[in-house]
Amino acid sequence: QSVLTQPPSASGTPGQRVTISCSGSSSNIGSNYAYWYQQLPGTAPKLLIFRGNQRPSGVPDRFSGSKSGTSASLAISGLRSEDEADYYCAAWDDSLSAWVFGGGTKLTVL
Amino acid sequence: QITLKESGPTLVKPTQTLTLTCTFSGFSLTTTGVGVGWIRQPPGKALEWLALIYWDDDKRYSPSLKTRLTITKDTSKNQVVLTMTNMDPVDTATYYCAHNYEVLGFDYWGQGTLVTVSS
């Protein structure tokens, strides 16, 4: 049981906009930044979004992050076949004094 | 260019102690704000954070695994070592080390190393 809750799966067709949610609490997302990672099959996770809504150099602007209260969201616009991957949210939890991850969302591009 | 690479045994027996080494380049663990963490992922399952050590030797551990984990650094060798005691088959996972820097979070990851716990 992960501290951060994500839907196990999401899907969309090429060109569509897809949103993945990450539900937390006041001790993690509610008071700290959310991070998003993309994990392509058989590879290490890659930082997609940091500080809630910032993209590292090289990450397309099709990817965007937002936050509302104790939940964070990752939006992918102009969906492409290469976006098919697992996506994880993460945040620092003040109560646990620990980094916490979501259970991951498997994105399928139909 | 920041790179990290994990090394250690691929197979350990139940009750044994696992020792993993993260060798990195492109940054220094003496730089203010820098940390190196360990995250693991059982086959087909989610990521789980294990431990993090900072430039000032501050250490943080997963509350659920704290009694079994020790993280140390050797700045002269650019290495971070994680030990996990009393290994169990449920600890079978790919273990990753990652660079951590302030609001960037875990921004660079190693390729990971698969550790299987079996007798």
gemmi code that builds the backbone of each chain (N, CA, C; Angstrom):
import gemmi

chains = {
    "A": [
        ("GLN", (0.843, -1.200, 0.000), (0.000, 0.000, 0.000), (0.878, 1.249, 0.000)),
        ("SER", (0.875, 1.977, -1.113), (1.710, 3.155, -1.233), (1.092, 4.339, -0.499)),
        ("VAL", (1.964, 5.246, -0.013), (1.494, 6.445, 0.676), (0.796, 7.381, -0.309)),
        ("LEU", (1.317, 7.445, -1.534), (0.707, 8.239, -2.592), (-0.113, 7.308, -3.483)),
        ("THR", (-1.329, 7.727, -3.814), (-2.249, 6.878, -4.564), (-2.366, 7.320, -6.016)),
        ("GLN", (-2.067, 6.392, -6.911), (-2.218, 6.635, -8.343), (-3.151, 5.595, -8.938)),
        ("PRO", (-3.824, 5.933, -10.034), (-4.616, 4.902, -10.734), (-3.642, 3.907, -11.351)),
        ("PRO", (-3.948, 2.619, -11.317), (-3.015, 1.626, -11.848), (-2.812, 1.717, -13.357)),
        ("SER", (-3.809, 2.234, -14.059), (-3.682, 2.304, -15.503), (-4.351, 3.547, -16.068)),
        ("ALA", (-3.905, 3.920, -17.258), (-4.484, 5.014, -18.019), (-4.230, 4.722, -19.490)),
        ("SER", (-5.056, 5.294, -20.344), (-4.862, 5.053, -21.769), (-5.353, 6.227, -22.587)),
        ("GLY", (-4.897, 6.272, -23.813), (-5.322, 7.317, -24.727), (-4.861, 6.989, -26.131)),
        ("THR", (-5.407, 7.695, -27.082), (-5.020, 7.495, -28.475), (-4.024, 8.584, -28.868)),
        ("PRO", (-3.255, 8.334, -29.894), (-2.268, 9.337, -30.327), (-2.901, 10.701, -30.557)),
        ("GLY", (-2.238, 11.731, -30.028), (-2.739, 13.089, -30.170), (-3.614, 13.543, -29.019)),
        ("GLN", (-4.131, 12.604, -28.246), (-5.001, 12.951, -27.122), (-4.222, 13.555, -25.973)),
        ("ARG", (-4.988, 14.090, -25.005), (-4.412, 14.585, -23.757), (-4.840, 13.642, -22.641)),
        ("VAL", (-3.854, 13.210, -21.861), (-4.112, 12.281, -20.770), (-3.617, 12.897, -19.466)),
        ("THR", (-4.366, 12.651, -18.402), (-3.974, 13.152, -17.092), (-3.878, 11.994, -16.105)),
        ("ILE", (-2.798, 11.998, -15.321), (-2.586, 10.984, -14.289), (-2.578, 11.685, -12.931)),
        ("SER", (-3.361, 11.173, -12.020), (-3.482, 11.807, -10.708), (-2.610, 11.120, -9.664)),
        ("CYS", (-2.311, 11.864, -8.605), (-1.501, 11.364, -7.499), (-2.063, 11.991, -6.223)),
        ("SER", (-2.698, 11.156, -5.417), (-3.346, 11.665, -4.216), (-2.486, 11.418, -2.983)),
        ("GLY", (-2.265, 12.470, -2.202), (-1.443, 12.350, -1.005), (-2.140, 12.917, 0.208)),
        ("SER", (-1.357, 13.574, 1.039), (-1.901, 14.146, 2.270), (-1.192, 15.458, 2.585)),
        ("SER", (-1.590, 16.051, 3.692), (-1.029, 17.337, 4.077), (0.465, 17.241, 4.419)),
        ("SER", (0.934, 16.057, 4.758), (2.339, 15.909, 5.154), (3.269, 15.663, 3.969)),
        ("ASN", (2.722, 15.370, 2.806), (3.598, 15.170, 1.636), (3.250, 16.175, 0.535)),
        ("ILE", (2.362, 15.834, -0.364), (2.050, 16.734, -1.474), (1.465, 18.054, -0.982)),
        ("GLY", (0.712, 17.995, 0.120), (0.098, 19.216, 0.630), (1.081, 20.258, 1.090)),
        ("SER", (2.302, 19.849, 1.439), (3.258, 20.798, 1.970), (4.625, 20.750, 1.297)),
        ("ASN", (4.785, 19.855, 0.336), (6.056, 19.722, -0.378), (5.827, 19.561, -1.878)),
        ("TYR", (6.933, 19.655, -2.613), (6.815, 19.531, -4.060), (6.523, 18.090, -4.468)),
        ("ALA", (5.831, 17.958, -5.585), (5.607, 16.648, -6.193), (6.591, 16.464, -7.341)),
        ("TYR", (6.981, 15.237, -7.551), (7.905, 14.875, -8.622), (7.256, 13.769, -9.439)),
        ("TRP", (7.593, 13.752, -10.731), (7.071, 12.724, -11.613), (8.222, 12.060, -12.355)),
        ("TYR", (8.125, 10.730, -12.458), (9.147, 9.940, -13.133), (8.494, 9.082, -14.208)),
        ("GLN", (9.208, 8.937, -15.311), (8.774, 8.066, -16.407), (9.715, 6.868, -16.456)),
        ("GLN", (9.141, 5.670, -16.506), (9.962, 4.471, -16.591), (9.554, 3.666, -17.819)),
        ("LEU", (10.390, 3.720, -18.833), (10.167, 2.917, -20.026), (10.511, 1.469, -19.701)),
        ("PRO", (9.916, 0.523, -20.411), (10.154, -0.894, -20.113), (11.630, -1.247, -20.072)),
        ("GLY", (12.044, -1.885, -18.977), (13.406, -2.363, -18.846), (14.457, -1.304, -18.586)),
        ("THR", (14.019, -0.087, -18.244), (14.991, 0.983, -18.010), (14.794, 1.608, -16.633)),
        ("ALA", (15.768, 2.423, -16.229), (15.673, 3.126, -14.959), (14.688, 4.285, -15.070)),
        ("PRO", (14.087, 4.681, -13.952), (13.210, 5.853, -13.976), (13.958, 7.097, -14.444)),
        ("LYS", (13.198, 7.992, -15.083), (13.754, 9.250, -15.578), (12.917, 10.391, -15.009)),
        ("LEU", (13.601, 11.411, -14.488), (12.885, 12.562, -13.942), (12.158, 13.308, -15.047)),
        ("LEU", (10.860, 13.499, -14.838), (10.010, 14.148, -15.839), (9.597, 15.552, -15.382)),
        ("ILE", (9.233, 15.662, -14.109), (8.772, 16.918, -13.527), (9.384, 17.051, -12.135)),
        ("PHE", (9.932, 18.217, -11.826), (10.421, 18.471, -10.477), (9.806, 19.760, -9.954)),
        ("ARG", (9.865, 19.926, -8.650), (9.316, 21.127, -8.035), (7.870, 21.374, -8.455)),
        ("GLY", (7.134, 20.296, -8.669), (5.714, 20.372, -8.965), (5.364, 20.571, -10.429)),
        ("ASN", (6.070, 21.520, -11.085), (5.673, 21.842, -12.456), (6.831, 22.232, -13.359)),
        ("GLN", (8.051, 21.914, -12.938), (9.224, 22.271, -13.725), (9.730, 21.071, -14.515)),
        ("ARG", (10.151, 21.309, -15.735), (10.677, 20.240, -16.579), (12.195, 20.356, -16.682)),
        ("PRO", (12.889, 19.230, -16.491), (14.353, 19.254, -16.732), (14.608, 19.507, -18.209)),
        ("SER", (15.806, 19.940, -18.485), (16.194, 20.162, -19.866), (16.025, 18.870, -20.673)),
        ("GLY", (15.403, 18.989, -21.840), (15.240, 17.828, -22.692), (13.868, 17.168, -22.610)),
        ("VAL", (13.111, 17.493, -21.569), (11.758, 16.937, -21.457), (10.798, 17.820, -22.260)),
        ("PRO", (10.057, 17.232, -23.193), (9.165, 18.031, -24.058), (8.105, 18.771, -23.242)),
        ("ASP", (7.685, 19.918, -23.775), (6.663, 20.695, -23.062), (5.276, 20.070, -23.185)),
        ("ARG", (5.186, 18.899, -23.803), (3.922, 18.145, -23.811), (3.605, 17.616, -22.405)),
        ("PHE", (4.655, 17.542, -21.582), (4.496, 17.059, -20.216), (4.389, 18.257, -19.270)),
        ("SER", (3.373, 18.225, -18.414), (3.207, 19.315, -17.460), (2.676, 18.783, -16.138)),
        ("GLY", (3.055, 19.465, -15.055), (2.624, 19.064, -13.721), (1.853, 20.169, -13.052)),
        ("SER", (0.931, 19.773, -12.185), (0.143, 20.738, -11.428), (-0.198, 20.144, -10.067)),
        ("LYS", (-0.717, 21.013, -9.213), (-1.070, 20.569, -7.851), (-2.323, 21.301, -7.394)),
        ("SER", (-3.148, 20.584, -6.660), (-4.322, 21.188, -6.048), (-4.506, 20.564, -4.671)),
        ("GLY", (-4.246, 21.326, -3.647), (-4.381, 20.809, -2.293), (-3.388, 19.699, -2.008)),
        ("THR", (-3.897, 18.513, -1.753), (-3.031, 17.370, -1.434), (-2.922, 16.400, -2.604)),
        ("SER", (-3.251, 16.854, -3.788), (-3.135, 16.019, -4.983), (-2.300, 16.711, -6.044)),
        ("ALA", (-1.596, 15.882, -6.798), (-0.811, 16.372, -7.926), (-1.272, 15.665, -9.184)),
        ("SER", (-1.010, 16.282, -10.315), (-1.397, 15.680, -11.580), (-0.305, 15.857, -12.614)),
        ("LEU", (-0.194, 14.855, -13.471), (0.697, 14.910, -14.622), (-0.175, 14.888, -15.857)),
        ("ALA", (0.015, 15.852, -16.735), (-0.736, 15.898, -17.983), (0.218, 15.679, -19.146)),
        ("ILE", (-0.214, 14.854, -20.072), (0.552, 14.602, -21.287), (-0.346, 14.972, -22.454)),
        ("SER", (0.068, 15.964, -23.216), (-0.722, 16.372, -24.365), (-0.064, 15.864, -25.642)),
        ("GLY", (-0.852, 15.791, -26.715), (-0.305, 15.297, -27.978), (0.325, 13.927, -27.809)),
        ("LEU", (-0.422, 13.027, -27.200), (0.080, 11.697, -26.854), (0.766, 11.013, -28.041)),
        ("ARG", (1.917, 10.379, -27.747), (2.678, 9.681, -28.773), (2.935, 8.259, -28.323)),
        ("SER", (3.197, 7.386, -29.261), (3.395, 5.967, -28.941), (4.576, 5.784, -27.984)),
        ("GLU", (5.574, 6.641, -28.095), (6.750, 6.491, -27.226), (6.492, 6.943, -25.790)),
        ("ASP", (5.305, 7.465, -25.526), (4.947, 7.845, -24.160), (4.448, 6.643, -23.365)),
        ("GLU", (4.285, 5.516, -24.041), (3.814, 4.310, -23.351), (4.879, 3.867, -22.349)),
        ("ALA", (4.533, 3.935, -21.076), (5.489, 3.699, -20.001), (4.748, 3.664, -18.667)),
        ("ASP", (5.509, 3.405, -17.608), (4.987, 3.523, -16.245), (5.365, 4.900, -15.717)),
        ("TYR", (4.437, 5.532, -15.012), (4.665, 6.860, -14.457), (4.476, 6.814, -12.946)),
        ("TYR", (5.439, 7.409, -12.233), (5.405, 7.418, -10.775), (5.457, 8.845, -10.248)),
        ("CYS", (4.666, 9.109, -9.217), (4.790, 10.375, -8.515), (5.578, 10.133, -7.231)),
        ("ALA", (6.167, 11.185, -6.692), (6.944, 11.086, -5.457), (6.919, 12.425, -4.735)),
        ("ALA", (7.158, 12.366, -3.446), (7.226, 13.595, -2.643), (7.928, 13.283, -1.330)),
        ("TRP", (8.435, 14.285, -0.673), (8.980, 14.128, 0.665), (7.809, 14.200, 1.641)),
        ("ASP", (7.823, 13.309, 2.619), (6.771, 13.277, 3.626), (7.345, 13.772, 4.954)),
        ("ASP", (6.810, 14.882, 5.448), (7.330, 15.477, 6.680), (7.056, 14.609, 7.907)),
        ("SER", (5.922, 13.933, 7.930), (5.575, 13.112, 9.098), (6.441, 11.858, 9.178)),
        ("LEU", (6.698, 11.260, 8.035), (7.503, 10.043, 7.985), (8.999, 10.355, 7.921)),
        ("SER", (9.348, 11.605, 7.588), (10.746, 11.976, 7.305), (11.311, 11.005, 6.278)),
        ("ALA", (10.578, 10.869, 5.194), (10.950, 9.888, 4.178), (10.418, 10.320, 2.820)),
        ("TRP", (11.113, 9.868, 1.786), (10.586, 10.021, 0.435), (9.516, 8.949, 0.242)),
        ("VAL", (8.408, 9.312, -0.385), (7.342, 8.365, -0.664), (7.022, 8.397, -2.154)),
        ("PHE", (6.692, 7.214, -2.671), (6.345, 7.079, -4.081), (4.907, 6.600, -4.212)),
        ("GLY", (4.331, 6.884, -5.360), (3.036, 6.320, -5.681), (3.202, 4.902, -6.205)),
        ("GLY", (2.095, 4.209, -6.372), (2.138, 2.837, -6.834), (2.394, 2.684, -8.329)),
        ("GLY", (2.410, 3.820, -9.036), (2.691, 3.785, -10.461), (1.442, 3.664, -11.318)),
        ("THR", (1.486, 4.276, -12.493), (0.397, 4.199, -13.461), (0.957, 3.739, -14.794)),
        ("LYS", (0.389, 2.661, -15.303), (0.835, 2.147, -16.606), (0.025, 2.840, -17.692)),
        ("LEU", (0.701, 3.616, -18.536), (0.041, 4.333, -19.608), (0.130, 3.533, -20.901)),
        ("THR", (-1.015, 3.277, -21.487), (-1.094, 2.561, -22.765), (-1.553, 3.522, -23.842)),
        ("VAL", (-0.836, 3.538, -24.939), (-1.228, 4.351, -26.088), (-1.910, 3.423, -27.093)),
        ("LEU", (-3.201, 3.612, -27.255), (-4.014, 2.687, -28.057), (-3.794, 2.861, -29.567)),
    ],
    "B": [
        ("GLN", (28.986, 15.715, -16.798), (27.962, 14.697, -17.002), (27.898, 13.787, -15.774)),
        ("ILE", (26.735, 13.735, -15.169), (26.551, 12.923, -13.969), (26.187, 11.493, -14.345)),
        ("THR", (26.936, 10.538, -13.792), (26.610, 9.122, -13.972), (26.734, 8.415, -12.636)),
        ("LEU", (25.928, 7.386, -12.474), (25.971, 6.545, -11.287), (25.855, 5.087, -11.734)),
        ("LYS", (26.525, 4.209, -11.001), (26.455, 2.792, -11.330), (26.470, 1.964, -10.058)),
        ("GLU", (25.516, 1.047, -9.975), (25.408, 0.165, -8.829), (26.197, -1.122, -9.055)),
        ("SER", (26.763, -1.638, -7.995), (27.462, -2.913, -8.081), (27.258, -3.698, -6.788)),
        ("GLY", (27.339, -5.015, -6.931), (27.152, -5.878, -5.775), (26.748, -7.259, -6.224)),
        ("PRO", (26.419, -8.134, -5.276), (26.053, -9.508, -5.634), (24.705, -9.562, -6.331)),
        ("THR", (24.559, -10.518, -7.230), (23.282, -10.691, -7.912), (22.406, -11.693, -7.169)),
        ("LEU", (23.057, -12.504, -6.321), (22.328, -13.532, -5.584), (22.809, -13.556, -4.138)),
        ("VAL", (21.878, -13.488, -3.210), (22.201, -13.628, -1.792), (21.247, -14.632, -1.173)),
        ("LYS", (21.709, -15.259, -0.116), (20.877, -16.252, 0.573), (20.055, -15.574, 1.675)),
        ("PRO", (18.914, -16.146, 1.991), (18.117, -15.613, 3.111), (18.957, -15.533, 4.378)),
        ("THR", (18.739, -14.492, 5.141), (19.411, -14.128, 6.399), (20.770, -13.456, 6.170)),
        ("GLN", (21.300, -13.511, 4.969), (22.589, -12.871, 4.718), (22.451, -11.345, 4.669)),
        ("THR", (23.600, -10.677, 4.712), (23.641, -9.227, 4.591), (24.042, -8.841, 3.176)),
        ("LEU", (23.285, -7.911, 2.602), (23.547, -7.407, 1.260), (24.371, -6.128, 1.361)),
        ("THR", (25.425, -6.043, 0.552), (26.209, -4.820, 0.467), (26.247, -4.358, -0.977)),
        ("LEU", (25.727, -3.173, -1.233), (25.695, -2.591, -2.569), (26.529, -1.311, -2.581)),
        ("THR", (27.234, -1.124, -3.684), (28.059, 0.070, -3.844), (27.565, 0.887, -5.024)),
        ("CYS", (27.458, 2.175, -4.824), (27.114, 3.120, -5.883), (28.361, 3.942, -6.172)),
        ("THR", (28.888, 3.804, -7.382), (30.051, 4.576, -7.793), (29.588, 5.644, -8.761)),
        ("PHE", (29.936, 6.890, -8.475), (29.412, 7.988, -9.275), (30.526, 8.883, -9.807)),
        ("SER", (30.157, 9.685, -10.790), (31.076, 10.676, -11.357), (30.269, 11.878, -11.825)),
        ("GLY", (30.950, 12.976, -12.006), (30.292, 14.187, -12.496), (29.797, 15.112, -11.405)),
        ("PHE", (29.932, 14.710, -10.139), (29.578, 15.560, -9.026), (30.364, 15.122, -7.792)),
        ("SER", (30.319, 15.948, -6.755), (31.011, 15.627, -5.523), (30.020, 15.585, -4.366)),
        ("LEU", (30.196, 14.602, -3.507), (29.353, 14.498, -2.325), (29.844, 15.397, -1.199)),
        ("THR", (30.716, 16.326, -1.532), (31.124, 17.349, -0.568), (30.456, 18.680, -0.899)),
        ("THR", (29.728, 18.740, -1.996), (29.048, 19.969, -2.407), (27.760, 20.162, -1.615)),
        ("THR", (27.588, 21.333, -1.074), (26.409, 21.639, -0.271), (25.113, 21.332, -1.023)),
        ("GLY", (24.243, 20.577, -0.365), (22.936, 20.275, -0.932), (22.849, 18.955, -1.680)),
        ("VAL", (23.980, 18.356, -1.930), (23.996, 17.113, -2.725), (23.763, 15.888, -1.839)),
        ("GLY", (23.031, 14.935, -2.378), (22.818, 13.670, -1.691), (22.806, 12.523, -2.686)),
        ("VAL", (22.938, 11.309, -2.173), (22.796, 10.095, -2.981), (21.834, 9.177, -2.247)),
        ("GLY", (20.853, 8.697, -2.980), (19.847, 7.841, -2.375), (19.780, 6.478, -3.026)),
        ("TRP", (19.085, 5.576, -2.341), (18.831, 4.232, -2.858), (17.317, 4.013, -2.938)),
        ("ILE", (16.914, 3.462, -4.053), (15.503, 3.146, -4.304), (15.478, 1.738, -4.899)),
        ("ARG", (14.496, 0.937, -4.523), (14.416, -0.404, -5.087), (13.057, -0.639, -5.744)),
        ("GLN", (13.008, -1.686, -6.573), (11.781, -2.012, -7.303), (11.678, -3.519, -7.480)),
        ("PRO", (10.825, -4.175, -6.706), (10.592, -5.610, -6.919), (10.048, -5.837, -8.321)),
        ("PRO", (10.294, -7.008, -8.882), (9.828, -7.290, -10.251), (8.336, -7.021, -10.412)),
        ("GLY", (7.998, -6.185, -11.375), (6.607, -5.875, -11.656), (5.907, -4.991, -10.639)),
        ("LYS", (6.677, -4.453, -9.705), (6.051, -3.640, -8.655), (6.570, -2.208, -8.665)),
        ("ALA", (6.116, -1.444, -7.658), (6.413, -0.013, -7.626), (7.785, 0.298, -7.022)),
        ("LEU", (8.196, 1.526, -7.200), (9.434, 2.016, -6.607), (9.250, 2.196, -5.107)),
        ("GLU", (10.321, 1.915, -4.361), (10.308, 2.080, -2.907), (11.617, 2.736, -2.477)),
        ("TRP", (11.516, 3.894, -1.835), (12.702, 4.585, -1.360), (13.270, 3.884, -0.129)),
        ("LEU", (14.604, 3.778, -0.078), (15.257, 3.072, 1.026), (16.048, 3.998, 1.939)),
        ("ALA", (16.944, 4.786, 1.372), (17.834, 5.588, 2.206), (18.431, 6.731, 1.396)),
        ("LEU", (18.946, 7.732, 2.113), (19.540, 8.906, 1.472), (20.637, 9.446, 2.385)),
        ("ILE", (21.794, 9.755, 1.806), (22.882, 10.357, 2.574), (23.256, 11.678, 1.918)),
        ("TYR", (23.443, 12.716, 2.742), (23.735, 14.053, 2.254), (25.215, 14.392, 2.371)),
        ("TRP", (25.565, 15.511, 1.733), (26.947, 15.976, 1.717), (27.524, 16.166, 3.130)),
        ("ASP", (26.647, 16.496, 4.109), (27.117, 16.760, 5.459), (27.024, 15.512, 6.344)),
        ("ASP", (26.820, 14.338, 5.723), (26.725, 13.043, 6.389), (25.392, 12.834, 7.116)),
        ("ASP", (24.438, 13.743, 6.919), (23.089, 13.506, 7.424), (22.528, 12.294, 6.681)),
        ("LYS", (21.853, 11.424, 7.416), (21.331, 10.193, 6.815), (19.847, 10.059, 7.118)),
        ("ARG", (19.097, 9.600, 6.134), (17.666, 9.361, 6.305), (17.352, 7.947, 5.829)),
        ("TYR", (16.439, 7.294, 6.533), (16.099, 5.914, 6.212), (14.594, 5.721, 6.108)),
        ("SER", (14.186, 4.751, 5.300), (12.793, 4.356, 5.255), (12.388, 3.856, 6.639)),
        ("PRO", (11.302, 4.396, 7.187), (10.885, 3.971, 8.530), (10.652, 2.466, 8.640)),
        ("SER", (10.140, 1.859, 7.582), (9.813, 0.435, 7.647), (11.048, -0.462, 7.557)),
        ("LEU", (12.176, 0.080, 7.091), (13.378, -0.734, 6.913), (14.558, -0.215, 7.726)),
        ("LYS", (14.306, 0.799, 8.521), (15.377, 1.509, 9.221), (16.308, 0.600, 10.019)),
        ("THR", (15.746, -0.410, 10.674), (16.562, -1.275, 11.534), (17.500, -2.167, 10.742)),
        ("ARG", (17.274, -2.296, 9.440), (18.067, -3.208, 8.617), (19.059, -2.492, 7.701)),
        ("LEU", (18.953, -1.179, 7.624), (19.735, -0.434, 6.639), (20.840, 0.405, 7.267)),
        ("THR", (21.961, 0.489, 6.532), (23.032, 1.420, 6.885), (23.558, 2.011, 5.585)),
        ("ILE", (23.653, 3.330, 5.523), (24.189, 3.998, 4.352), (25.423, 4.796, 4.770)),
        ("THR", (26.479, 4.675, 3.977), (27.722, 5.394, 4.260), (28.279, 5.952, 2.955)),
        ("LYS", (29.219, 6.890, 3.087), (29.847, 7.461, 1.904), (31.354, 7.486, 2.053)),
        ("ASP", (32.016, 7.403, 0.899), (33.469, 7.553, 0.837), (33.727, 8.602, -0.241)),
        ("THR", (33.894, 9.833, 0.184), (34.018, 10.923, -0.779), (35.309, 10.833, -1.589)),
        ("SER", (36.328, 10.213, -1.042), (37.593, 10.084, -1.773), (37.465, 9.114, -2.943)),
        ("LYS", (36.552, 8.161, -2.808), (36.342, 7.167, -3.867), (35.106, 7.475, -4.699)),
        ("ASN", (34.366, 8.527, -4.349), (33.096, 8.832, -5.017), (32.158, 7.628, -4.966)),
        ("GLN", (31.994, 7.091, -3.769), (31.144, 5.930, -3.592), (30.196, 6.092, -2.404)),
        ("VAL", (29.034, 5.470, -2.544), (28.079, 5.367, -1.453), (27.738, 3.889, -1.293)),
        ("VAL", (27.760, 3.407, -0.080), (27.518, 1.992, 0.191), (26.242, 1.825, 1.015)),
        ("LEU", (25.414, 0.880, 0.601), (24.192, 0.532, 1.335), (24.309, -0.905, 1.808)),
        ("THR", (24.096, -1.127, 3.090), (24.027, -2.491, 3.588), (22.624, -2.760, 4.113)),
        ("MET", (22.140, -3.943, 3.837), (20.814, -4.376, 4.292), (20.982, -5.750, 4.927)),
        ("THR", (20.620, -5.844, 6.190), (20.801, -7.093, 6.914), (19.585, -8.003, 6.781)),
        ("ASN", (19.788, -9.255, 7.164), (18.705, -10.230, 7.260), (17.834, -10.271, 5.995)),
        ("MET", (18.476, -10.502, 4.865), (17.766, -10.507, 3.591), (16.738, -11.642, 3.526)),
        ("ASP", (15.654, -11.349, 2.831), (14.531, -12.271, 2.691), (14.130, -12.314, 1.215)),
        ("PRO", (13.511, -13.395, 0.763), (13.083, -13.438, -0.645), (12.239, -12.228, -1.070)),
        ("VAL", (11.490, -11.625, -0.168), (10.685, -10.452, -0.539), (11.551, -9.228, -0.847)),
        ("ASP", (12.837, -9.305, -0.521), (13.765, -8.223, -0.834), (14.333, -8.345, -2.242)),
        ("THR", (13.919, -9.369, -2.963), (14.325, -9.507, -4.362), (13.828, -8.312, -5.148)),
        ("ALA", (14.743, -7.596, -5.791), (14.371, -6.350, -6.461), (15.542, -5.823, -7.278)),
        ("THR", (15.243, -4.866, -8.132), (16.287, -4.073, -8.757), (16.550, -2.891, -7.840)),
        ("TYR", (17.819, -2.711, -7.486), (18.215, -1.644, -6.579), (18.893, -0.537, -7.389)),
        ("TYR", (18.376, 0.678, -7.234), (18.901, 1.837, -7.935), (19.544, 2.815, -6.944)),
        ("CYS", (20.624, 3.451, -7.378), (21.100, 4.614, -6.638), (20.836, 5.841, -7.516)),
        ("ALA", (20.659, 6.977, -6.861), (20.273, 8.184, -7.588), (20.855, 9.432, -6.925)),
        ("HIS", (21.187, 10.396, -7.744), (21.687, 11.702, -7.290), (20.498, 12.528, -6.823)),
        ("ASN", (20.663, 13.222, -5.713), (19.606, 14.060, -5.167), (20.175, 15.444, -4.903)),
        ("TYR", (19.469, 16.452, -5.388), (19.964, 17.812, -5.164), (18.808, 18.764, -4.927)),
        ("GLU", (18.608, 19.124, -3.694), (17.626, 20.112, -3.279), (16.289, 19.924, -3.983)),
        ("VAL", (15.759, 20.954, -4.630), (14.415, 20.850, -5.203), (14.370, 20.014, -6.477)),
        ("LEU", (15.528, 19.562, -6.960), (15.531, 18.727, -8.160), (15.111, 17.302, -7.857)),
        ("GLY", (15.114, 16.929, -6.591), (14.761, 15.555, -6.255), (15.817, 14.578, -6.753)),
        ("PHE", (15.382, 13.386, -7.132), (16.289, 12.372, -7.679), (16.367, 12.598, -9.185)),
        ("ASP", (17.369, 13.334, -9.617), (17.400, 13.767, -11.013), (18.259, 12.910, -11.927)),
        ("TYR", (19.175, 12.138, -11.366), (19.968, 11.205, -12.160), (19.958, 9.850, -11.464)),
        ("TRP", (19.750, 8.800, -12.261), (19.643, 7.454, -11.717), (20.677, 6.543, -12.355)),
        ("GLY", (21.112, 5.544, -11.577), (21.939, 4.502, -12.146), (21.079, 3.549, -12.952)),
        ("GLN", (21.703, 2.587, -13.584), (20.978, 1.628, -14.418), (20.264, 0.569, -13.583)),
        ("GLY", (20.656, 0.459, -12.324), (20.031, -0.526, -11.442), (20.752, -1.859, -11.478)),
        ("THR", (20.636, -2.583, -10.367), (21.209, -3.928, -10.293), (20.189, -4.865, -9.658)),
        ("LEU", (19.945, -5.989, -10.311), (18.954, -6.951, -9.821), (19.586, -7.853, -8.767)),
        ("VAL", (18.978, -7.878, -7.608), (19.419, -8.741, -6.521), (18.328, -9.764, -6.240)),
        ("THR", (18.698, -11.009, -6.312), (17.757, -12.097, -6.030), (18.116, -12.736, -4.699)),
        ("VAL", (17.105, -12.927, -3.874), (17.324, -13.568, -2.572), (16.710, -14.956, -2.636)),
        ("SER", (17.582, -15.955, -2.587), (17.120, -17.337, -2.708), (18.163, -18.271, -2.116)),
        ("SER", (17.686, -19.341, -1.561), (18.595, -20.333, -1.018), (19.033, -21.322, -2.086)),
    ],
}
model = gemmi.Model(1)
for chain_id, residues in chains.items():
    chain = gemmi.Chain(chain_id)
    for i, (resn, *xyz) in enumerate(residues, 1):
        res = gemmi.Residue()
        res.name, res.seqid = resn, gemmi.SeqId(i, " ")
        for name, pos in zip(("N", "CA", "C"), xyz):
            atom = gemmi.Atom()
            atom.name, atom.element = name, gemmi.Element(name[0])
            atom.pos, atom.b_iso = gemmi.Position(*pos), 0.0
            res.add_atom(atom)
        chain.add_residue(res)
    model.add_chain(chain)
structure = gemmi.Structure()
structure.add_model(model)
structure.setup_entities()
